[in-house]
Amino acid sequence: MDERDDSDFKREEEDESTSNVLKDRFRLSVIKIAEAEGKKNNMEISEQVMGCISDLAFKFSEQLAKDLELFAQHAGRKSVNMDDVILSAHRNEHLASSLRLFSSELKGKEPQPEKKRKKTSKKEDKTPSGVLHIS
């Protein structure tokens, strides 16, 4: 085995290790949310159900990420934007409308770029100051 193969193998192991850590953290977060919601509603949720919920949530997130990537690629972009996220919710009209509202609220909070002044052409510069151009 040469050095390049060895470094590629190590990188793949590191990537897999990082991926496993992220999966575990995601699942733990989902379980904590399920427990908190259960307590809030005076319900007890079994470990099996929480494990099932966390696995489903993870699989859904994986599929969502793939869909978002495909939507962006189809639009000729390298990054995902809010339109892709809204498109991903097209089967759930309530969610899609909530996302549209959220998106418009975000756009309202963004600072508006200053409009650039239009450069005047040389022809306009040479006109006498008393002449009025109507466009």
N, CA and C atoms as an extended XYZ file, in Angstrom:
405
Properties=species:S:1:pos:R:3:atomname:S:1:resname:S:1:resid:I:1 pbc="F F F"
N         0.848       -1.178        0.000 N   MET     1
C         0.000        0.000        0.000 CA  MET     1
C         0.892        1.241        0.000 C   MET     1
N         0.689        2.178       -0.915 N   ASP     2
C         1.518        3.369       -0.942 CA  ASP     2
C         0.966        4.443       -0.008 C   ASP     2
N         1.716        5.564        0.112 N   GLU     3
C         1.334        6.622        1.056 CA  GLU     3
C        -0.012        7.241        0.726 C   GLU     3
N        -0.295        7.438       -0.570 N   ARG     4
C        -1.547        8.071       -0.983 CA  ARG     4
C        -2.733        7.221       -0.552 C   ARG     4
N        -2.655        5.923       -0.743 N   ASP     5
C        -3.738        5.031       -0.338 CA  ASP     5
C        -3.927        5.059        1.174 C   ASP     5
N        -2.814        5.126        1.906 N   ASP     6
C        -2.875        5.160        3.357 CA  ASP     6
C        -3.533        6.453        3.847 C   ASP     6
N        -3.182        7.591        3.244 N   SER     7
C        -3.770        8.863        3.676 CA  SER     7
C        -5.247        8.929        3.291 C   SER     7
N        -5.610        8.391        2.131 N   ASP     8
C        -7.020        8.341        1.732 CA  ASP     8
C        -7.824        7.484        2.702 C   ASP     8
N        -7.227        6.363        3.104 N   PHE     9
C        -7.898        5.463        4.035 CA  PHE     9
C        -8.113        6.154        5.383 C   PHE     9
N        -7.091        6.870        5.861 N   LYS    10
C        -7.204        7.594        7.135 CA  LYS    10
C        -8.270        8.683        7.043 C   LYS    10
N        -8.299        9.398        5.908 N   ARG    11
C        -9.292       10.459        5.726 CA  ARG    11
C       -10.705        9.873        5.724 C   ARG    11
N       -10.896        8.736        5.058 N   GLU    12
C       -12.212        8.091        5.036 CA  GLU    12
C       -12.627        7.652        6.436 C   GLU    12
N       -11.661        7.133        7.215 N   GLU    13
C       -11.950        6.737        8.595 CA  GLU    13
C       -12.357        7.948        9.430 C   GLU    13
N       -11.657        9.073        9.259 N   GLU    14
C       -11.981       10.293        9.997 CA  GLU    14
C       -13.366       10.807        9.599 C   GLU    14
N       -13.656       10.775        8.293 N   ASP    15
C       -14.967       11.220        7.810 CA  ASP    15
C       -16.077       10.346        8.378 C   ASP    15
N       -15.843        9.043        8.400 N   GLU    16
C       -16.842        8.115        8.938 CA  GLU    16
C       -17.018        8.318       10.433 C   GLU    16
N       -15.907        8.554       11.127 N   SER    17
C       -15.974        8.803       12.574 CA  SER    17
C       -16.754       10.084       12.858 C   SER    17
N       -16.484       11.138       12.101 N   THR    18
C       -17.201       12.405       12.263 CA  THR    18
C       -18.679       12.213       11.964 C   THR    18
N       -18.968       11.470       10.918 N   SER    19
C       -20.358       11.202       10.541 CA  SER    19
C       -21.090       10.453       11.651 C   SER    19
N       -20.442        9.478       12.237 N   ASN    20
C       -21.056        8.719       13.330 CA  ASN    20
C       -21.306        9.590       14.554 C   ASN    20
N       -20.368       10.484       14.852 N   VAL    21
C       -20.545       11.395       15.993 CA  VAL    21
C       -21.741       12.311       15.737 C   VAL    21
N       -21.844       12.836       14.515 N   LEU    22
C       -22.974       13.706       14.170 CA  LEU    22
C       -24.303       12.958       14.250 C   LEU    22
N       -24.321       11.723       13.757 N   LYS    23
C       -25.544       10.909       13.834 CA  LYS    23
C       -25.958       10.710       15.284 C   LYS    23
N       -24.985       10.362       16.124 N   ASP    24
C       -25.294       10.131       17.540 CA  ASP    24
C       -25.814       11.401       18.209 C   ASP    24
N       -25.191       12.529       17.932 N   ARG    25
C       -25.640       13.797       18.520 CA  ARG    25
C       -27.036       14.164       18.040 C   ARG    25
N       -27.284       13.934       16.759 N   PHE    26
C       -28.612       14.226       16.202 CA  PHE    26
C       -29.666       13.374       16.909 C   PHE    26
N       -29.387       12.079       17.022 N   ARG    27
C       -30.340       11.170       17.662 CA  ARG    27
C       -30.566       11.542       19.122 C   ARG    27
N       -29.495       11.883       19.828 N   LEU    28
C       -29.647       12.292       21.233 CA  LEU    28
C       -30.490       13.559       21.346 C   LEU    28
N       -30.292       14.496       20.428 N   SER    29
C       -31.089       15.731       20.448 CA  SER    29
C       -32.562       15.424       20.225 C   SER    29
N       -32.855       14.529       19.272 N   VAL    30
C       -34.249       14.164       19.000 CA  VAL    30
C       -34.860       13.482       20.225 C   VAL    30
N       -34.110       12.620       20.869 N   ILE    31
C       -34.609       11.927       22.059 CA  ILE    31
C       -34.896       12.939       23.169 C   ILE    31
N       -33.998       13.915       23.364 N   LYS    32
C       -34.219       14.939       24.394 CA  LYS    32
C       -35.469       15.760       24.088 C   LYS    32
N       -35.663       16.082       22.821 N   ILE    33
C       -36.862       16.836       22.435 CA  ILE    33
C       -38.115       16.005       22.699 C   ILE    33
N       -38.072       14.718       22.343 N   ALA    34
C       -39.224       13.842       22.573 CA  ALA    34
C       -39.520       13.720       24.066 C   ALA    34
N       -38.482       13.575       24.867 N   GLU    35
C       -38.681       13.497       26.319 CA  GLU    35
C       -39.298       14.783       26.857 C   GLU    35
N       -38.786       15.926       26.408 N   ALA    36
C       -39.299       17.216       26.878 CA  ALA    36
C       -40.761       17.396       26.473 C   ALA    36
N       -41.101       17.028       25.251 N   GLU    37
C       -42.487       17.140       24.789 CA  GLU    37
C       -43.393       16.180       25.564 C   GLU    37
N       -42.867       14.993       25.849 N   GLY    38
C       -43.631       14.028       26.640 CA  GLY    38
C       -43.927       14.561       28.029 C   GLY    38
N       -42.920       15.127       28.681 N   LYS    39
C       -43.116       15.701       30.017 CA  LYS    39
C       -44.097       16.859       29.973 C   LYS    39
N       -43.970       17.694       28.945 N   LYS    40
C       -44.848       18.850       28.817 CA  LYS    40
C       -46.308       18.425       28.671 C   LYS    40
N       -46.534       17.283       28.048 N   ASN    41
C       -47.893       16.785       27.821 CA  ASN    41
C       -48.277       15.666       28.785 C   ASN    41
N       -47.506       15.527       29.858 N   ASN    42
C       -47.758       14.492       30.871 CA  ASN    42
C       -47.875       13.104       30.251 C   ASN    42
N       -46.943       12.781       29.363 N   MET    43
C       -46.928       11.474       28.711 CA  MET    43
C       -45.575       10.821       28.943 C   MET    43
N       -45.601        9.527       28.962 N   GLU    44
C       -44.364        8.776       29.075 CA  GLU    44
C       -44.114        8.095       27.730 C   GLU    44
N       -42.903        8.237       27.219 N   ILE    45
C       -42.566        7.658       25.916 CA  ILE    45
C       -41.528        6.569       26.145 C   ILE    45
N       -41.798        5.397       25.612 N   SER    46
C       -40.871        4.276       25.822 CA  SER    46
C       -39.578        4.501       25.038 C   SER    46
N       -38.526        3.834       25.489 N   GLU    47
C       -37.220        3.960       24.822 CA  GLU    47
C       -37.291        3.470       23.388 C   GLU    47
N       -38.072        2.420       23.143 N   GLN    48
C       -38.200        1.895       21.778 CA  GLN    48
C       -38.822        2.935       20.851 C   GLN    48
N       -39.856        3.599       21.334 N   VAL    49
C       -40.531        4.613       20.515 CA  VAL    49
C       -39.585        5.783       20.267 C   VAL    49
N       -38.851        6.209       21.299 N   MET    50
C       -37.913        7.310       21.116 CA  MET    50
C       -36.812        6.938       20.137 C   MET    50
N       -36.338        5.711       20.220 N   GLY    51
C       -35.328        5.245       19.268 CA  GLY    51
C       -35.870        5.245       17.847 C   GLY    51
N       -37.118        4.816       17.690 N   CYS    52
C       -37.759        4.800       16.376 CA  CYS    52
C       -37.929        6.223       15.847 C   CYS    52
N       -38.380        7.129       16.702 N   ILE    53
C       -38.565        8.531       16.303 CA  ILE    53
C       -37.230        9.136       15.874 C   ILE    53
N       -36.178        8.873       16.645 N   SER    54
C       -34.878        9.458       16.307 CA  SER    54
C       -34.344        8.899       14.988 C   SER    54
N       -34.531        7.610       14.741 N   ASP    55
C       -34.097        7.019       13.474 CA  ASP    55
C       -34.884        7.596       12.299 C   ASP    55
N       -36.202        7.741       12.465 N   LEU    56
C       -37.027        8.318       11.403 CA  LEU    56
C       -36.629        9.763       11.125 C   LEU    56
N       -36.401       10.522       12.177 N   ALA    57
C       -36.009       11.924       12.007 CA  ALA    57
C       -34.676       12.025       11.279 C   ALA    57
N       -33.740       11.140       11.618 N   PHE    58
C       -32.442       11.163       10.960 CA  PHE    58
C       -32.577       10.801        9.487 C   PHE    58
N       -33.348        9.750        9.195 N   LYS    59
C       -33.538        9.343        7.794 CA  LYS    59
C       -34.253       10.438        7.003 C   LYS    59
N       -35.231       11.094        7.619 N   PHE    60
C       -35.927       12.187        6.956 CA  PHE    60
C       -34.951       13.325        6.651 C   PHE    60
N       -34.083       13.649        7.606 N   SER    61
C       -33.107       14.728        7.421 CA  SER    61
C       -32.126       14.403        6.304 C   SER    61
N       -31.701       13.154        6.233 N   GLU    62
C       -30.809       12.731        5.155 CA  GLU    62
C       -31.483       12.918        3.796 C   GLU    62
N       -32.731       12.477        3.700 N   GLN    63
C       -33.456       12.585        2.436 CA  GLN    63
C       -33.709       14.047        2.080 C   GLN    63
N       -34.041       14.851        3.064 N   LEU    64
C       -34.262       16.278        2.837 CA  LEU    64
C       -32.992       16.937        2.305 C   LEU    64
N       -31.862       16.607        2.896 N   ALA    65
C       -30.586       17.184        2.450 CA  ALA    65
C       -30.303       16.795        0.995 C   ALA    65
N       -30.564       15.556        0.637 N   LYS    66
C       -30.357       15.110       -0.747 CA  LYS    66
C       -31.294       15.853       -1.696 C   LYS    66
N       -32.562       15.995       -1.309 N   ASP    67
C       -33.533       16.713       -2.149 CA  ASP    67
C       -33.110       18.168       -2.347 C   ASP    67
N       -32.707       18.820       -1.270 N   LEU    68
C       -32.286       20.222       -1.361 CA  LEU    68
C       -31.090       20.385       -2.288 C   LEU    68
N       -30.167       19.444       -2.194 N   GLU    69
C       -28.996       19.488       -3.064 CA  GLU    69
C       -29.407       19.334       -4.528 C   GLU    69
N       -30.331       18.413       -4.793 N   LEU    70
C       -30.801       18.216       -6.165 CA  LEU    70
C       -31.553       19.430       -6.692 C   LEU    70
N       -32.379       20.055       -5.862 N   PHE    71
C       -33.112       21.254       -6.283 CA  PHE    71
C       -32.130       22.362       -6.671 C   PHE    71
N       -31.103       22.558       -5.853 N   ALA    72
C       -30.116       23.597       -6.137 CA  ALA    72
C       -29.358       23.283       -7.432 C   ALA    72
N       -28.975       22.026       -7.610 N   GLN    73
C       -28.269       21.626       -8.829 CA  GLN    73
C       -29.151       21.837      -10.058 C   GLN    73
N       -30.409       21.495       -9.941 N   HIS    74
C       -31.341       21.653      -11.056 CA  HIS    74
C       -31.470       23.130      -11.457 C   HIS    74
N       -31.382       24.012      -10.476 N   ALA    75
C       -31.472       25.451      -10.737 CA  ALA    75
C       -30.121       26.025      -11.178 C   ALA    75
N       -29.110       25.167      -11.258 N   GLY    76
C       -27.796       25.615      -11.703 CA  GLY    76
C       -26.991       26.325      -10.625 C   GLY    76
N       -27.310       26.053       -9.377 N   ARG    77
C       -26.603       26.671       -8.258 CA  ARG    77
C       -25.789       25.634       -7.519 C   ARG    77
N       -24.778       26.110       -6.790 N   LYS    78
C       -23.961       25.210       -5.980 CA  LYS    78
C       -24.381       25.214       -4.523 C   LYS    78
N       -25.253       26.154       -4.163 N   SER    79
C       -25.697       26.218       -2.777 CA  SER    79
C       -27.223       26.251       -2.706 C   SER    79
N       -27.719       25.783       -1.588 N   VAL    80
C       -29.162       25.707       -1.340 CA  VAL    80
C       -29.645       27.070       -0.864 C   VAL    80
N       -30.833       27.472       -1.323 N   ASN    81
C       -31.408       28.723       -0.826 CA  ASN    81
C       -32.817       28.459       -0.288 C   ASN    81
N       -33.452       29.511        0.164 N   MET    82
C       -34.768       29.385        0.803 CA  MET    82
C       -35.821       28.837       -0.164 C   MET    82
N       -35.708       29.171       -1.438 N   ASP    83
C       -36.665       28.652       -2.419 CA  ASP    83
C       -36.609       27.123       -2.486 C   ASP    83
N       -35.425       26.556       -2.345 N   ASP    84
C       -35.280       25.102       -2.339 CA  ASP    84
C       -35.977       24.494       -1.123 C   ASP    84
N       -35.821       25.150        0.015 N   VAL    85
C       -36.450       24.657        1.246 CA  VAL    85
C       -37.970       24.705        1.117 C   VAL    85
N       -38.494       25.804        0.567 N   ILE    86
C       -39.938       25.926        0.381 CA  ILE    86
C       -40.426       24.874       -0.602 C   ILE    86
N       -39.670       24.652       -1.678 N   LEU    87
C       -40.046       23.632       -2.655 CA  LEU    87
C       -40.094       22.243       -2.027 C   LEU    87
N       -39.209       21.986       -1.080 N   SER    88
C       -39.180       20.666       -0.436 CA  SER    88
C       -40.444       20.389        0.373 C   SER    88
N       -41.166       21.455        0.730 N   ALA    89
C       -42.378       21.304        1.543 CA  ALA    89
C       -43.641       21.349        0.699 C   ALA    89
N       -43.528       21.148       -0.613 N   HIS    90
C       -44.691       21.315       -1.492 CA  HIS    90
C       -45.838       20.360       -1.190 C   HIS    90
N       -45.577       19.242       -0.559 N   ARG    91
C       -46.660       18.286       -0.250 CA  ARG    91
C       -47.393       18.627        1.042 C   ARG    91
N       -46.842       19.542        1.811 N   ASN    92
C       -47.449       19.947        3.077 CA  ASN    92
C       -47.731       21.448        2.985 C   ASN    92
N       -48.931       21.801        2.545 N   GLU    93
C       -49.260       23.203        2.272 CA  GLU    93
C       -49.126       24.080        3.516 C   GLU    93
N       -49.485       23.555        4.679 N   HIS    94
C       -49.350       24.344        5.909 CA  HIS    94
C       -47.880       24.678        6.168 C   HIS    94
N       -47.015       23.687        6.036 N   LEU    95
C       -45.583       23.906        6.228 CA  LEU    95
C       -45.041       24.854        5.166 C   LEU    95
N       -45.445       24.668        3.917 N   ALA    96
C       -44.967       25.531        2.836 CA  ALA    96
C       -45.373       26.978        3.075 C   ALA    96
N       -46.608       27.207        3.508 N   SER    97
C       -47.045       28.587        3.757 CA  SER    97
C       -46.299       29.179        4.955 C   SER    97
N       -46.026       28.369        5.978 N   SER    98
C       -45.244       28.847        7.123 CA  SER    98
C       -43.824       29.225        6.692 C   SER    98
N       -43.243       28.411        5.815 N   LEU    99
C       -41.898       28.704        5.324 CA  LEU    99
C       -41.884       29.969        4.458 C   LEU    99
N       -42.928       30.141        3.640 N   ARG   100
C       -43.017       31.358        2.820 CA  ARG   100
C       -43.104       32.600        3.707 C   ARG   100
N       -43.923       32.519        4.749 N   LEU   101
C       -44.066       33.635        5.685 CA  LEU   101
C       -42.731       33.924        6.370 C   LEU   101
N       -42.073       32.877        6.839 N   PHE   102
C       -40.775       33.015        7.497 CA  PHE   102
C       -39.762       33.647        6.543 C   PHE   102
N       -39.762       33.203        5.292 N   SER   103
C       -38.846       33.734        4.287 CA  SER   103
C       -39.092       35.213        4.046 C   SER   103
N       -40.362       35.604        3.931 N   SER   104
C       -40.663       37.018        3.688 CA  SER   104
C       -40.286       37.873        4.906 C   SER   104
N       -40.437       37.316        6.112 N   GLU   105
C       -40.021       38.039        7.314 CA  GLU   105
C       -38.509       38.234        7.331 C   GLU   105
N       -37.777       37.192        6.915 N   LEU   106
C       -36.323       37.307        6.860 CA  LEU   106
C       -35.900       38.353        5.842 C   LEU   106
N       -36.562       38.362        4.688 N   LYS   107
C       -36.226       39.340        3.657 CA  LYS   107
C       -36.511       40.748        4.139 C   LYS   107
N       -37.555       40.914        4.940 N   GLY   108
C       -37.883       42.223        5.477 CA  GLY   108
C       -36.851       42.728        6.469 C   GLY   108
N       -36.156       41.810        7.147 N   LYS   109
C       -35.152       42.183        8.140 CA  LYS   109
C       -33.779       42.439        7.522 C   LYS   109
N       -33.572       41.981        6.277 N   GLU   110
C       -32.280       42.159        5.631 CA  GLU   110
C       -32.068       43.629        5.301 C   GLU   110
N       -30.858       44.115        5.524 N   PRO   111
C       -30.589       45.497        5.134 CA  PRO   111
C       -30.628       45.612        3.614 C   PRO   111
N       -31.303       46.641        3.137 N   GLN   112
C       -31.426       46.841        1.700 CA  GLN   112
C       -30.143       47.470        1.172 C   GLN   112
N       -29.620       46.923        0.077 N   PRO   113
C       -28.398       47.508       -0.478 CA  PRO   113
C       -28.698       48.895       -1.046 C   PRO   113
N       -27.721       49.777       -0.894 N   GLU   114
C       -27.899       51.126       -1.420 CA  GLU   114
C       -27.903       51.064       -2.935 C   GLU   114
N       -28.788       51.843       -3.534 N   LYS   115
C       -28.843       51.883       -4.993 CA  LYS   115
C       -27.644       52.661       -5.497 C   LYS   115
N       -27.012       52.095       -6.515 N   LYS   116
C       -25.862       52.763       -7.100 CA  LYS   116
C       -26.352       53.842       -8.057 C   LYS   116
N       -25.609       54.896       -8.119 N   ARG   117
C       -25.957       55.959       -9.037 CA  ARG   117
C       -25.612       55.530      -10.449 C   ARG   117
N       -26.476       55.858      -11.340 N   LYS   118
C       -26.255       55.517      -12.730 CA  LYS   118
C       -25.202       56.459      -13.294 C   LYS   118
N       -24.221       55.868      -13.965 N   LYS   119
C       -23.179       56.688      -14.567 CA  LYS   119
C       -23.774       57.449      -15.741 C   LYS   119
N       -23.377       58.675      -15.857 N   THR   120
C       -23.861       59.465      -16.989 CA  THR   120
C       -22.950       59.228      -18.176 C   THR   120
N       -23.542       59.190      -19.336 N   SER   121
C       -22.739       58.976      -20.533 CA  SER   121
C       -22.066       60.274      -20.924 C   SER   121
N       -21.066       60.183      -21.794 N   LYS   122
C       -20.336       61.363      -22.243 CA  LYS   122
C       -21.270       62.303      -23.002 C   LYS   122
N       -22.215       61.729      -23.734 N   LYS   123
C       -23.158       62.532      -24.505 CA  LYS   123
C       -23.987       63.419      -23.579 C   LYS   123
N       -24.439       62.851      -22.449 N   GLU   124
C       -25.237       63.619      -21.500 CA  GLU   124
C       -24.401       64.706      -20.841 C   GLU   124
N       -23.100       64.423      -20.636 N   ASP   125
C       -22.219       65.409      -20.013 CA  ASP   125
C       -22.024       66.634      -20.892 C   ASP   125
N       -22.073       66.478      -22.230 N   LYS   126
C       -21.809       67.560      -23.158 CA  LYS   126
C       -23.030       68.441      -23.417 C   LYS   126
N       -24.209       68.015      -22.986 N   THR   127
C       -25.408       68.812      -23.254 CA  THR   127
C       -25.398       70.070      -22.415 C   THR   127
N       -25.894       71.159      -22.979 N   PRO   128
C       -25.941       72.402      -22.205 CA  PRO   128
C       -26.843       72.242      -20.992 C   PRO   128
N       -26.526       72.941      -19.945 N   SER   129
C       -27.275       72.803      -18.697 CA  SER   129
C       -28.700       73.265      -18.818 C   SER   129
N       -29.021       74.098      -19.777 N   GLY   130
C       -30.378       74.591      -19.946 CA  GLY   130
C       -31.288       73.616      -20.680 C   GLY   130
N       -30.758       72.547      -21.230 N   VAL   131
C       -31.552       71.589      -22.005 CA  VAL   131
C       -32.071       70.513      -21.072 C   VAL   131
N       -33.324       70.179      -21.186 N   LEU   132
C       -33.952       69.173      -20.339 CA  LEU   132
C       -34.269       67.943      -21.176 C   LEU   132
N       -33.776       66.796      -20.782 N   HIS   133
C       -34.057       65.537      -21.468 CA  HIS   133
C       -35.219       64.863      -20.779 C   HIS   133
N       -36.214       64.446      -21.538 N   ILE   134
C       -37.337       63.714      -20.984 CA  ILE   134
C       -37.272       62.299      -21.524 C   ILE   134
N       -37.230       61.350      -20.608 N   SER   135
C       -37.128       59.943      -21.022 CA  SER   135
C       -38.443       59.254      -20.849 C   SER   135
